[in-house]
Each structure stands twice: as C-alpha cells, then as structure tokens.
Amino acid sequence: MGENVKQNRVRAKIFNMVSTGVVDEPINKLYDAISIVALGLNLFAAFAITFDYMEEHYKGLLLIIEAVTVFFFAIDYILRVITAPELYPGMSESKSISKYIFSFAGIIDLCSFLPYYLPFFFPAGGAVFRLFRVARILRLFRINSYYDQLNVIAEVLNSKKQQLTASVFIIIILMMASSLCMYSVEHDAQPEIFQNAFSGIWWSVSTLLTVGYGDIYPVTFMGKVMGILISFLGVGMVAIPTGIISAGFVEQYQKLKISGDLTEEENIHFIRVRLGEDDKWTGKKINEIGLPKDVMIIAIQRGKETIIPRGDAILQNGDIVVMCSEKVKEIQPIDLKEIQIGEGHSWNGVAIKDIDISRRSFIFMVRRRGKAIVPKGSLVIKAGDTVLLYEKHLTNDNLT
C-alpha cells in the first residue's frame, strides 16, 4: 500500500512536470523551457534543410538537431502515457491511457516522433513517413497554455460555432447553385471546361471566396453577367463569417477585461459549498459557525430560491452556501484557496496537524464526497478531498 502511494506521488510529480504551464517548481519551469526550445529547434531544422545552402554547409548539424529533438518528443510521449491516470483521474489506469493515446493531443504527440523512426523498420515507406512529420508543427498548440490570449481563438470559434456553421452552409448552397447555373449557360460554348454541373465547382469556389483564379471563366454574355452577380454575392458571403468571428473577439476581450478588472481591483475570491444532513453547519446560525473574520457568506441557494443572508439566518440541509473573502484593501489582504487532493498529493493520508503549512494559513473546511467537514487537527486528509485554505499575505508593514 505504501509502495503504491509512493509511486502515485512520483507519477503526480512527473505529470506536473510534463503539464504545460505548471510552473510551481523549478524543474517544471525547466521542462517547459526545454520543450519550447526543442520544438523551436526542430521546426527550424525542418525548414532550414530545405535550402540548398543550409543543406550543403550545415546538413550534419541540422540532422543532429532533428535527431535529438525527436528523441525528446519520444520521451515526452512516454511520460505523458505513464501519467495519463493523473490527466483522467476518474478512470482506470488502462482506460485513461487509451483515452490519451487516441485523443487529438495524443495522436499529434505520437506523429511528432514516430514517422522519424519508422523508415528504419520500413525503408520502402520513407517518403510517406516524411510527410507525416509535418504533424510536429501542430505541437505549437501546446504553447496556448502559456498565453491566455491565444486561447481566445478557440473560445471564440466554440462560442460562435452555430452561427459559423450556418454561414458555411449558406456558402455551400450558393456555391452549388452558382456552379449549376454557370453550367447551364456555358456548357454549349465551353463543353470541354463545363462538362457537367460539378465541373464548375472550382470556378464557383475561386469566384465566391477569392477574386477568381483565371483558368476557368465564362465567355458568353449571360455567363459574364452571372459571374459579376456571383462575385458580388461572394463578397457578402465571405463577410458573414468574418463579421461573426470579429464580433466574437470583441465580446471575448470585453469579458476578459471585465474579469481582469474585477480580479485586480476587487480582489474577491468565491467558494461554493453544499451542506449535507450530517454537516456541522447544518441547523446553525451563520454567526455561530465560526467563520474567519475576513470571510463572509454572501448568498444561500435553497432550492430555486436565492437568499441574501444575515447573521441570524439558519443554514439547512441541501443549502448551497456561497462564501467569499471581503473586498480587502487594508494592510493584510487574505486569500481563499481550493486544493484538490489526488492519490499522489503530498497531503494524502496525512493528519491536518502534521501538514507543514505557513503559520498565516489554516484549513477551515474539507469537502469529502459532497459533504462539508469542519476539520480538527486529527482529521486525516484523503484522496478526492477538497481542502479550503485561508491565508493572509505578508506586506511590507508586517516585515518591519
């Protein structure tokens, strides 16, 4: 049992190391830096070797860079497979590994190194395998974890997917209709070019979505008139998804700005707790439960009713209690933290009195299987618990 706990802790540390953007320890920062450098060098070598001068003078160096970085990608993939149970904690080990391997990120990680080694075992397919190396560039999406602004793109596309799907559907209908119409008026004049209704698809795409390629064009009077009309319609059709995406960016950045302003200016932290029948808070008044002085209950959700409570309000079974730290601009701001305890967490199996935390921090609640526990020093933290930590920050005045 103790050996399993030790293995889980090691696996959790490795998972934090390979998880992009987790920088709570120096080794995690170092691994992220190595990952970015390896990806950058690999892409540089892949592009540089296509130039005759670089291939002639630096081919050996570029091949070494490719070999080393691809080997790093292979090690990274193995570590991610091993730590997949940490990525999907609600699944069994085999299912979590399978889910990662067949996920989009897992397939990209696999394609970033496997095609490099396959020609050693299957020399006949070397040309095809080299084509799959292009998948390495998709690893750039991992950098999104470092920059929240890059994630805005995915969020905008996801929030506007219904409108974008509708606009694309309209473009497809218009494209098919224009191809059929152009075939009707141009087939007799250009039977070798407009052979059937689908032969005008290329023309309709190049006309609707660009200014035309020039290899296929109408020669009859009616064909030219229809080409002009379809070109005008194409400008409008392309503007629809462009406008949807632009509006989505504006909305998303406004949300981020409002959220950022509230975080910086108000310094408010919220925690929600559902009370059970056996919880110590159930049946007590708010002023009797002993909350820290800088923490307040701002709302109680009772069924479909939302209550703004006073100190004499009695908490009931099933209530969802919303707590927050006060809007503090005094000398000692406080902070509320939710800490999820996994199998490999250092607090798992440790009594609260034995946990090494700052004297300015204390655990004021533990959520276990949906129940809120007011902890004592003898309470043993278990995997799956959510620990609510109350912490005061030091300021210059405290240090002097």
N, C-alpha and C positions, 0 to 999 in steps of 0.2 A: 504493500500500500504506500509506504513511504517512498519507495523507488518510483512508483507511478507519479506521485506528487512532484518529485524532483524532476522527472522527465517532462511533466507538463509545464513546470516553471521554466525549464530550459527552452522548451518549444515556444512558450509565450514570449520569451526574450528575443528569440530568433524572429518570431512573427513581427514584433515591434521594430526590429532592425530592418526587415525587408519591406515593411509597410511604408509606402511613400508618404513623406510629410510628418512622420512621428519622430520628433527631434528632442525627446525628453532626456536622452543620454548621449554622451559624445560619440559612442560607437554608431548610434543611429544616424547622427548627422554625417559622420564619416562615410557610412554606407550610401546614404543618399547622394553625397558629393561624388563618390566613385561611380555610382550608377549614371549620373548625368554626364560625367566626363567620358565614361565608356561608350555611352550612346552617341555622344558628340563625335568622338574619335572614330567610331565605327562608320557613321554616316559620312564623315569627311573622307575616310579611306575609300569608301564605296564610290563617291563622286570623283575623287582625285585620280583614281586609277583609270578612269575613262579618258583622261587627257594623255596624248602621246608623250608629251614632255615629262609628266609626272611618272608615267609608266616606265619610261626609258631610264630615268635617273633615280627614282625612289620606289621602284616596284617592290624590292625586298622589304623595305621599311613598312610600306603600306600593307603588305601581306602579313607581316608580323603583328601590326596593329589589329588587323582583322581577326587573326587567329586568337590573340589574347582577349579581345573584347567579346568575341563569340563564346570563348570558354567561360568568361564571366557570366554571360547570359545563360549558359547551360547550368552553372552553379546556382544562379539566381532562381531559375525554374525549379531545380530540385528542392531548394529551400522553401519555395512557395508551395510545392506539393506536400512537403513534410508538415508545414504549418497550416495547411488548409482547414483542419479542425478548429483552429482559432478564428479563421475567417468566417466559418459557418458553425458556430458553437451549438446550435440546436440540432445538429445532425450527427449521425455516427461517423466514425473516422473514415470508413470506406466511401460512404455517400458524399461526405464533404470533399474528399479528394477527387471523386468522379465529377462533382459539380464544378470544381475549379478547372479540372483538365478540359472539360467540354464547354466552359464559359468562353465568352469572347476574349477576355483578357488572357485566359489560359492558352487559347489557340494562338493568339498573337505571340505570347511568350515562347511557345513551342516552335513556331515558324521563324522566330528570330535567331535560332541556333541550329535546328535540326537540318535544314537544307544544306548547311555548310558541311556537315559530316556525312550526309547520305551518299555523295559521289564516291566516297572511299569504299562503300559497300556495293553501290550500284553505279559503276562508271558510265554505263550507257545512257543514263538519265541525267547526266551532269548539266546539260543545257536547261532542262526543265526545272531542276532543283535550284539553279541560279536565279530563275525567275521568281521563285518563292522567297528569295532573300529580301525582296522589296518590302515584305511584311515587317521588317525591322523598323522601318520608319514609323509604323503605327505605334511603336513603343513610346513615341513622343507624347501620346495622350496621357501617359503617366505623369508628365510634368504638370498637368492640370491640377494635381493635388497640392502643388506648391502655390499656385496662383488662383485665388477665388474668382478673379475676373475672367479667367479662361473658362471656368465652369458655367459662366453666364450663357455662353453659346448653347451648350447642351440644355440648360434650363429653359431658354427662350424657345428652342425648337420643340421641346417636350410640351411646354405650356400652349404653344400655338399649333400643335400637330393637327388638330381637326381642321382649322382654317387653311393650313398649308395643304393638307390632303384634298380639300375641296378645290383649291385653286389649281393644283396639279391635275385633278380630274377634269376640270374645265379646259385646261390647256390640251390634254389628250383628246378630248372630244373635238375641240377646234382643229387640232392637227389632223385628225382623221377626216373631218368634214372638208377641210381645205384640200387634202390630198385627193379625195373623191371628186370634188368639183373641178380641180385642175385636170384630172384625168379626162373628165367629160369634155372639156373644151380644147385640150391639147393632144389627145390621143391621135386624132386624124392627121394633125400637122407633124407630130413627132412620135410615130408609133414605136420607134426603137428606144426612145427615152421613157415615155409614159406608156409602158406596156400594159399595166393593169392598175387597179385602184391603189395598191400598196407601193407601186414604183415611185409615187410622188411623196412618200413619207420623208425621204431625205430632203427633198425640196421644201416641204412644209416645215420641217424642223429647223432648217437653216434660215428660213424666212421668218418664222414666228419668233425664234429665240435669238437670232443674230440679224445681220443686215443682208444675209444671203451669201452663199459660197461662190456662185458663179458658174459651176459646172452644169447645173440643170436650171433652165429658166424658160419662161413662156415666150412664144414667138407670135401667137395670134393676138388680135386686138382685145378680145374678151379675156384671154389669159392674162394679158398685161393689166387690164382693169382689175381683175380679181386679185392679181399679185399685189397691186397697190393697196386694195382694201384689206387684204390679209396681213400685209406689213403693218398697217395702222393698228389692226386688231392685236397683232403680236406685241407691239409696244405696250398696249394696255394690259395684255395678259401677263407679261413679264413683270409689269409694275405691281400687280396684285400681291404675289408672294414677297416681293421686295418691301412693299409697304407693311405687310403683316410682320415680317421679321424686324423691320425698323421700329415699329410700334412696340413690339415685344422687348427690344433692347431698352427703349425709353422707360417702359414700365418696370423692367427688372432693375435698372440702375436707380430708379426712384425708390424702389423697395429697399435696395441695399443702402442707399443714402439715409433713408428714414431709420432703418435698423441700426446703422452705424452711429447716427446721431444719438439715438436713444441709449445705445451701449456706452458711448463716450460721455454724454452729458448727464444721464440719469443714474448710471451705474446700478441698475436694478437686475436682480437675479431671481428667477421663479422656479419653484419646485411644486409638483402636484403629488398628493398622497391620497390613496383611497383607504378609508377606515373599515376595518372588519369588526365582527362582533366581539372578538377577544382582545382588540387593541386597547391599550391603557388609556388612550384619549377618548374612547367611546363613552358617552354618558357624562363627560366632564365639561365644565365651562372653559372657554378659551383662556380666561385669566387664571385657571387652576392647573394648566398643563405644563407650565414652567418653560416657555419658550425663551431663548436668549433675547435680551432687551432690544437688539437691533434687527430681530426677525419678527415679522407680523403676518397674520392670516388676513389676506385681503378679500377672499371670496370663498364661499362654500357652495358647491354644486350638489343639490339634493334632488335627485330625480330630474325632472325637467325645469326645476326652479333654481335660480342663482341668487344666493343670499349674500349681502354685504354685511358681515357680522360685527357685533360689538363684543366687549369683553365678557358679558354675561350670556352670550349665545352658547347653547349646549350642542356639542358635537354628537352626531348619531351614526349608527351602523349604516355603512354604504355611502356616507358622505365623501365627496372628493374635495379635499382641502387644498386650496392654492395659497402657498406661502411665498413671501419674497423678503429680501433684505431691503432695508429702508433706503430711500434716496439720500445717500450719505455724501456730504461734502465737508464733514468735520475732519478732525485730525486723524482719526483712526477708522478708515473705511473697512468694511467687512466683506466677506465673500462666502457664498454657499457653493459647495461642490457636490456633484453626484459621482460616486466612484463605483463602477461595475466590477464585481469580483468574479474572476474566471478561475478555472482549475489551476492555472499556472501563476495566479497572482500571489505576491509575497504575503498578503494578509490572510490567505485561505488557510483555515484551520488554526488561526491564532486568536487568543482571547484579546479583547479590547485593551485591557490593562497592560498587555505585553507588546502592543503595537508602538513602534517608535515614530511618534509624530511631534510636531512642534508644540511648545507649551502654550502658544497662542491659538492652537487648533484643538477642537474636540468633536467627537462624534455624538450628535444629538438625536439621530434616528437611524434605524436599519430597516429596510424593506425586504421582507422574505416571503416569496410566493404570494405577493399581493397584499401582505399584511404589514402594518407599521409596528415596529418594536422600539420602545424607548429603552436604550441599552444600559446595561450595567457593566462594570469592569470585567465581570466573569463571563460575559456573553462571548461565545466563540463565533467568529466570522466564518461563513461557509460560502462555497462556490454558488453563484447565482444571486447572492445578496447584492442589494444596492445600498451603499453606505453614504449617508448625508453628513458632510463635514462642514463645520462652521469655523471660519478662520478670520482672524484680524491681521491686517497688514501693518508692518512697521513703517513709520515715517521718520523723517529727519529729527523731529522733536523727540521721538522715542529713543533715538540713538544718542542724544546729547544729555 
